[in-house]
Amino acid sequence: MAWPRRAGSIYRLIGLLATIGLFLFTVHRSDAAENAQGAQLAAMCAACHRLDGRDHGIPSIIGLDPKKLTETMEAFRTDKRSSQIMNVVARSLTTEEIAALAEYLAVQRKGPEQP
């Protein structure tokens, strides 16, 4: 009976990460936030994927081709690609939300390198 308890933990973790992402997004808001829905959704991504474009163990999603990101999210949604968190996140977004997110992230640029 460990699986239901573990599933609950995953959902709590996702909720915590989303909250942290919203906080981080509020603190570090991009100047190119013309796509308001995409910007709001990117806040959720910021919990794991850095929005400054640097890769510290989790792939950067900044500046990705929108088609590539959309295809990747669809692969997570349909379990063609496996990740406990990303499968849940992809299923929680509509096709329109994924498109808005992909368009927003495509125009974002990496921040300056820091020591």
N, C-alpha and C positions, 0 to 999 in steps of 0.2 A: 504494500500500500504506500510505498515511497513516492511513486510517480505523481499522484495528485498533490502531495505536499510540495514536490519539486516544481510542478507546473505553477503553483501559486507563488513560489519564490521567484520564478522567471517573470511573472506579471508584475510583482512588486518591484523587481529590479528595473523593468522597462519603465514603470511609472516614476521611479526615482531618477532614472537617466533622463527621461523627458523633462522632469522638473528642473534638473540641473541644466539641461540644454536650454530651457526657456530662460533661466537666470543668466547663463553665459551669453545668450543671444542679446538679452537686454543690455548687458554690460558692454558687449562688443558688437555694435550694429554696423553693418556694411553701408557704405555711401550709395551703392548701386541697388538699393532696395526698391526698384520700380515694381517688381512682382511681389505684391504684399502677401499673397497666399503662399507663394514659394518661399518667401523669407520666413514666414511663420512656421512652415513645415521644416525648413532647414534648422530651426531652433531645436527640434527633436533630434536631428542628426548630430548636432553639436555635442550631444552628450558623449558620443563615442568618436565621431569623425571630426577632427579639428577643422574649424572653418577658416583657419589661416593658411590651409593648404599643405601644412607640414605633416609628414607621415611618421608617426611614432608607434609603429606596430599595427595600426589600423589604417587601411588604405585611405588616401586622400580622395575626396569626391569633388573637390574644387576644380572647375574648368573642364570637367568631363563632357564629352559629346552627349547631348540630350538623348539621342537614339540609343547610345551604349548604356547609359544609366537606366533608361526606361526598360530596355531588354534585360538588364541585370535584375532590376526590381521584379519584373515579370517572372524571371527564372526563380527568384526566391519565393514569389507568391505561389507558384505551381510546384514547388519542391524539386525542380530540376537542379537547383543549387541549394545546398544545405547550410544553415546557420540558425541556431535556436532563436537568436534575437532578430536577425534580419527576416526570417520567415514570418514571424509574428508582425514585425513592422510593415512588411510589404502587404500582408493581408489586411492590415488596418487602414491602408490608403486606397482611395478610389483611383481609377485610371486617370481621371482629370487631375487629382492631387499629385500623382506621380509625374504627370506631364508638367505641371506648374513647378514642382520641385526641380525637375531635370532642367527646365529652362532657366530657372533662377541660378542653380549651381553652375551651369555652363558659362555664365557671364562673370562669375566671381573669379578673382585672381589671388594668387598666393601672396601672403604678406611678406615683409622683409625678413630675411634670415636673422636670427638672433643667436648670440654665442651660447 
